[in-house]
Amino acid sequence: METLGIRVGHERTAEGEHSEPIFATSSFVFGSAAEAAARFAGDTQGNIYSRFTNPTVRAFEERLAAMEGGESCVATASGMAAILATCMGLLQQGDHVISSRSIFGSTTMLFNKYLSRFGIETDYAKLSDVDDWARLIRPNTRLLFVETPSNPLTELGDIRALADLAHAHDCVLVVDNCFCTPALQRPLALGADIVIHSATKYLDGQGRAVGGAVVGDGKRVGEDVFGVLRTAGPTMSPFAAWIFLKGLETLSLRMQAHSERATQLAQWLATQPGVEKVHYPGLPSHPQHALAASQQDRPGGIVAFEVRGGREAAWRLIDSTRMLSITANLGDTKTTITHPATTTHGRLSDEERANAGISDGLVRVAVGLEAIEDIQADLARGFS
């Protein structure tokens, strides 16, 4: 994994560069009219227009595909663009989607508010209950969408069991692997068909750029999802792709360090009198601790916990910090803290938040790479 993250995808130019170049160009020049016609017709391979062919973007796609164990990758402008392009490429009017309840708020809005306009229905299953997924399957179900671990409660779905269920009913299993990345979890090896990434998070690792990616086979991703990108244009910029390439070089090391600090923080939070419950797969108290150990290499860098006193207490805790960054982004070297009920899941109804288990006292911390003693000391201000 470490070698793939550093070496795959870069084809040196005649300049002999050691670091991947940024091809900051909108278009490419052809040697003749016949060559241009052959490229546009798809008879020959090569660059055409940076909306859908760019060498820097392609290097990122090839590297991430290799790390995830996929045949093809399509880079997009954001993680949400990756989900949208997947749905547009694989679904049509009259299709049915089953999604886990515990997903990113914007993904819920995409399913409920926008895909529904085009005759695509979505039902929501309890992430950890395979029988609940099976109960919701219809003859027109085409896609199962799962985020594991979930945002923000770190609930897990059994990828292998869900893949078996999907394939038994001729469905596609799509796994959002944002929280783990291929450094900690490889859904395709567990039977999933497609992997989604918000490259904005851990793939970058320093909060510098926005992007997304879809990884899978050559037909669904390489043709169907790519066709949406080529036509509709939710395109990743070459500069962003270069940033993500650099992020992939250190991904394995960073994910190990994030996990180590998150485990220490979760253990410390569990001893604080103001904390009612800690959600973290690395704790033996997590209901799916054993599943996390079997399908993830490490438990990851996201810790959620519920404080006594509801929203007022949660806000007071957050506002008392001086080092932690109050932002809804995650996957950064800098530790971030947020109140999910009023940020990442704020557009959901009270009922939708309740179904997803998002309480008013819930706080999410994306543990960065600062010294764990300093992270704990900053949170201790709020507890005191």
Helices and strands as residue ranges (DSSP letters): H 2-7, H 33-41, H 55-68, E 72-76, H 79-90, E 96-100, H 105-109, I 110-114, G 115-118, E 121-125, H 130-136, E 141-147, H 159-168, E 172-176, H 181-184, G 187-190, E 194-198, E 212-216, I 220-225, H 226-232, H 238-249, H 251-269, E 275-279, H 289-295, E 302-307, H 310-320, E 325-326, E 336-338, G 340-342, H 350-356, E 362-366, H 372-383
